[in-house]
C-alpha cells in the first residue's frame, strides 16, 4: 500500500489572464496576475512574473480558480448505474433507483469483486473527478470499499471518505416497497458499521499531511434508527469530523419516516435527534417542505444539491429553491458524470426555468457553491479561496476554446458555457495532478479500461440485468 505521495517543496507559478482573488471578503476577478505556490500553500498573488520558480504554468487565456470542491459524489454505485437508468430504466415501483439499483448492486459488487477490481473502479472514479476539475471530494460509499482511500492517496485528490453506516445494511425495493434487511445476527447493523467506521478512521484519518480524512455518513433517515444516528453524530462531533447524510431524497423515505416517527418529516426526525447543525452536509433534500427548509436554515445546515441525477426520474432539484430559502447550498455531482462545471450549468438552467426568475442561481452564487461555501461547510478556511496561506489547491480553466468566445464576464461564461473539456490543470497541495487535460499520476487509458472491466462483471449478474431493465 502507498503511504503517501512524495513531499512537495517546489515553488510553482501559475499565470491567469483571470484570477478569482480571495484576499478580500468577496472574491473578485482580477486580470493578468500570477498565483505563486510554495510547497502546499499559496504564497502570493502578484502582477509581477516571479523569478526562479521550479514549475511555471504560463498559457494564455487561463482562468485560475480556487480548487473546485465536489462534496457529494458516489464513484462506485453511480458507475454501476451509468447508461442504464436514463429514460426510466431501473426506476421500478418505488420511483427511486436508490433501493432498486444503487444499494443492492453495489453490495453485489462487494460480494463478487476482488480488492484489485474494487480498486480499479475507485481509481477510475478519482480520475473522472480530477478531469472534471475537482480538487476535493466527499465520497459516501459502502464501508466494504476501503480501496476508495487507496485510490485517493495514490492519485492526489483531497478526500473525505464517508463510509456508510446502516441500521439495516441491505435495503432494497421488493414489490413496490422498500424492505429493510439486516445482516447482523442481533437484528441491527449499528454496532458492526460503527466498528468498521472506527477502524477506517484509525487507518486513514490525516494521511498525507491531512489530505485524506473521514466524514461520518449515516446513510439516510429511513436506513438509520435513532440509536445509530445519535451514536454516530456524537462520535463525529467528539472527533471534529464532518457529517453527511441523505435527506428527503425520495417520496418513499418521507412516507416511511412519517409512519415510523409520529408524523415527522425526515428533517424533523433529524432535528428531534440533535443531528441538524452547521457540521451537517445534507444531500438532496428535494422532498423537503418549505417548513423543513426553514428548519435547516435555522440549524445552519449545508444542503448538497445534485440536480442532474434527479432529471432521471423527472424530478426537479433546484439549487435556486434552497438559495431562496437562505440556505448555504453547494452543488455536487452525485457521481452522475463528475463534470462539475456541467453540473453548475444544469443547476442554473433548472433553477431559472422552475422559478421563472432569470436572476436566481446566478453565476457568482454557483461558483461560490463549489469554492468558498465548501470551506465553510467542512470548517476549513484554508480551502475554497485563493489567498496567501491557503492550501495550494487550484483549478485552471482554458477560456480560449472557440465556443467560449467572445466573452466579457469570465464567471458568467464559465457557468453558462464551459464544461469538463475546458479543464486545463488541477493542482492539490501544490502537486500538479492534471496538465493539459490529462492526469499526471498514472496511465489514464489503462485506469479507465480496468475500471470498466470490473463494472461489466457486475452488469453481467442476473440480478443486475433484472434491476437495470425497464420491465
C-alpha positions, 0 to 999 in steps of 0.5 A: 500500500502507498503511504503517501505521495512524495513531499512537495517543496517546489515553488510553482507559478501559475499565470491567469489572464483571470484570477478569482482573488480571495484576499478580500471578503468577496472574491473578485476577478482580477486580470493578468496576475500570477498565483505563486505556490510554495510547497502546499500553500499559496504564497502570493498573488502578484502582477509581477512574473516571479523569478526562479520558480521550479514549475511555471504554468504560463498559457494564455487565456487561463482562468485560475480558480480556487480548487473546485470542491465536489462534496457529494459524489458516489464513484462506485454505485453511480458507475454501476448505474451509468447508461442504464437508468436514463429514460426510466430504466431501473426506476421500478415501483418505488420511483427511486433507483436508490433501493432498486439499483444503487444499494443492492448492486453495489453490495453485489459488487462487494460480494463478487469483486476482488480488492484489485477490481474494487480498486480499479473502479475507485481509481477510475472514479478519482480520475473522472473527478480530477478531469472534471476539475475537482480538487476535493471530494466527499465520497459516501460509499459502502464501508466494504470499499476501503480501496476508495482511500487507496485510490485517493492517496495514490492519485492526489485528490483531497478526500473525505471518505464517508463510509456508510453506516446502516441500521439495516445494511441491505435495503432494497425495493421488493414489490413496490416497497422498500424492505429493510434487511439486516445482516447482523445476527442481533437484528441491527447493523449499528454496532458492526458499521460503527466498528468498521467506521472506527477502524477506517478512521484509525487507518486513514484519518490525516494521511498525507499531511491531512489530505485524506480524512473521514466524514461520518455518513449515516446513510439516510433517515429511513436506513438509520434508527435513532440509536445509530444516528445519535451514536454516530453524530456524537462520535463525529462531533467528539472527533471534529469530523464532518457529517453527511447524510441523505435527506428527503431524497425520495417520496418513499423515505418521507412516507416511511419516516412519517409512519415510523416517527409520529408524523415527522418529516425526515428533517424533523426526525433529524432535528428531534435527534440533535443531528441538524447543525452547521457540521451537517452536509445534507444531500438532496433534500428535494422532498423537503417542505418549505417548513423543513427548509426553514428548519435547516436554515435555522440549524445552519445546515449545508444542503448538497444539491445534485440536480442532474441525477434527479432529471432521471426520474423527472424530478426537479432539484433546484439549487435556486429553491434552497438559495431562496430559502437562505440556505448555504447550498453547494452543488455536487455531482452525485457521481452522475458524470463528475463534470462539475462545471456541467453540473453548475450549468444544469443547476442554473438552467433548472433553477431559472426555468422552475422559478421563472426568475432569470436572476436566481442561481446566478453565476457568482452564487454557483461558483461560490457553491463549489469554492468558498461555501465548501470551506465553510461547510467542512470548517476549513478556511484554508480551502475554497479561496485563493489567498496567501496561506491557503492550501495550494489547491487550484483549478485552471480553466482554458477560456480560449476554446472557440465556443467560449468566445467572445466573452466579457464576464469570465464567471458568467461564461464559465457557468453558462458555457464551459464544461469538463473539456475546458479543464486545463490543470488541477493542482492539490497541495501544490502537486500538479495532478492534471496538465493539459487535460490529462492526469499526471499520476498514472496511465489514464487509458489503462485506469479507465479500461480496468475500471470498466472491466470490473463494472461489466462483471457486475452488469453481467449478474442476473440480478443486475440485468433484472434491476437495470431493465425497464420491465 
